[in-house]
Amino acid sequence: MSETLLFRGAQVEGSSAADVIVDDGVIAEIGPGLSRAGATVVDVEGLVMLPGLVDLHTHLREPGYEASETILTGSRAAAAGGYTAVFAMPNTSPVADTAGVVEQELALGEAAGFVTVQPIGAVTVGQKGERLAELGAMADSRARVRVFSDDGFCVWDPLIMRRALEYVKAFDGVIAQHAQDPRLTEGAQMNEGAVSAELGLAGWPAVAEESIIARDVLLAEHVGSRLHVCHLSTAGSVDIIRWAKRRGVDVTAEVTPHHLLLTDELVRDYDARFKVNPPLRREEDVLAVREGLADGTIDIVATDHAPHPTEAKACEWHAAANGMVGLESALRVVQQAMVDTGLLTWGDVARVMSREPARIGRLTGHGTPLTEGQPASLAFYDPSPRRTFTTDDLRGRSVNSPYLGRELPGDVRWTLHQGTVTVADGALLDAPGVRA
């Protein structure tokens, strides 16, 4: 079903009010006082209009771990959070280290229809760090993979990391590194610091992250290739990225919503919802990554959405899985941590949660300017309400959110994926709805 939609009174990236006409999958007109015969009028007065959000770091678990999430359920969770594109991490079974697996993921995303699912390819075969995966074949496949990562496994061997950087340079790819020295984090259970000492839990030192980042920015500079740092979490890491950018290294970095808001103090109750990799850090680190995001040292916000079945979290702390779901809550957390504190404007939010992730991932048709003729991948967001986050807010298969029971601002009211409505007046549709 196709019809023309006229959204009346939107605050375009939080600034000037405008009407928006969406027709044939694109923004047909944008400006004040618009009208169109036969159009369905939607009142969005007071809502912030953003380009559809793009997540560069999502775990969709399919194939292989469908008890935690599927591409369909994860896509629904993404749409509920205002996302129109997600990059799917390769830690599946089989691992996404061949053209066949990434093409399967692409097809499943297309069938779901809620968001664009862009596969990320593994750097090494089986994410084992021993030899390079089929990088060229994945890049040349129908999935057109441009981001490669071993995800929860650091590419620890410097020679393999160098070769990967050299290889992807040929097709403008990027290596997204999980910066964690494995020897420095053996048996680690949480951030190394005062809280870990009090609780008697093995600590995860900041230097385990910072040393890998320092090594990799030097390798990227030497090779002249693109490097992306996943889920940066420490003040020292911010300093290293800042230093590297001053040197002209082609490096980008992401921070998660939970590292912008939550601290290791939450571990005191041994609630495994707060167990994550990298771990929640000190208040000083939270303030540093906020500053780094505000001044452009950190380029983007990425969710690291990591669903797990209930039994993987409802157990002893040491046995619990690392990870949190975050697609549905990300924009609300960014509002609380960055917008309400005056550190970012809504225009900045559009940059760090849509335009820059799409640019880093070389994903066309997303993160585009809110101008006539551009694809209508849009989110309309109400920043005014404040309410408790509950399981009713979750639309994926797992419920391991660290925000359950916490008051958060905001509400996604409408999401359009390439002109197709996926969220209408705050309700996630059972299937993608009207195409405008």
VENRA-V943411 format. One record per run of one state. SS is the DSSP state (H for helix, E for strand, L for the rest). FROM is the first residue (numbers start at 1). LEN is the number of residues. If there is no record, write none. Layout:
ss:SS from:FROM len:LEN
ss:SS from:FROM len:LEN
This chain:
ss:L from:1 len:1
ss:E from:2 len:1
ss:L from:3 len:2
ss:E from:5 len:8
ss:L from:13 len:4
ss:E from:17 len:7
ss:L from:24 len:2
ss:E from:26 len:6
ss:L from:32 len:8
ss:E from:40 len:4
ss:L from:44 len:4
ss:E from:48 len:4
ss:L from:52 len:1
ss:E from:53 len:7
ss:L from:60 len:11
ss:H from:71 len:10
ss:L from:81 len:2
ss:E from:83 len:6
ss:L from:89 len:10
ss:H from:99 len:14
ss:L from:113 len:3
ss:E from:116 len:4
ss:L from:120 len:1
ss:E from:121 len:1
ss:L from:122 len:2
ss:E from:124 len:1
ss:H from:125 len:3
ss:L from:128 len:4
ss:E from:132 len:1
ss:L from:133 len:2
ss:H from:135 len:6
ss:L from:141 len:6
ss:E from:147 len:2
ss:L from:149 len:9
ss:H from:158 len:12
ss:L from:170 len:4
ss:E from:174 len:4
ss:L from:178 len:5
ss:H from:183 len:3
ss:L from:186 len:4
ss:E from:190 len:2
ss:L from:192 len:2
ss:H from:194 len:6
ss:L from:200 len:3
ss:E from:203 len:2
ss:L from:205 len:1
ss:H from:206 len:18
ss:L from:224 len:2
ss:E from:226 len:4
ss:L from:230 len:5
ss:H from:235 len:12
ss:L from:247 len:4
ss:E from:251 len:5
ss:L from:256 len:1
ss:H from:257 len:5
ss:L from:262 len:2
ss:H from:264 len:6
ss:L from:270 len:2
ss:H from:272 len:3
ss:L from:275 len:8
ss:H from:283 len:12
ss:L from:295 len:5
ss:E from:300 len:2
ss:L from:302 len:3
ss:E from:305 len:2
ss:L from:307 len:3
ss:H from:310 len:3
ss:L from:313 len:4
ss:H from:317 len:3
ss:L from:320 len:4
ss:E from:324 len:1
ss:L from:325 len:5
ss:H from:330 len:10
ss:L from:340 len:6
ss:H from:346 len:15
ss:L from:361 len:14
ss:E from:375 len:1
ss:L from:376 len:2
ss:E from:378 len:11
ss:L from:389 len:2
ss:H from:391 len:3
ss:L from:394 len:13
ss:E from:407 len:11
ss:L from:418 len:2
ss:E from:420 len:5
ss:L from:425 len:2
ss:E from:427 len:2
ss:L from:429 len:6
ss:E from:435 len:1
ss:L from:436 len:1
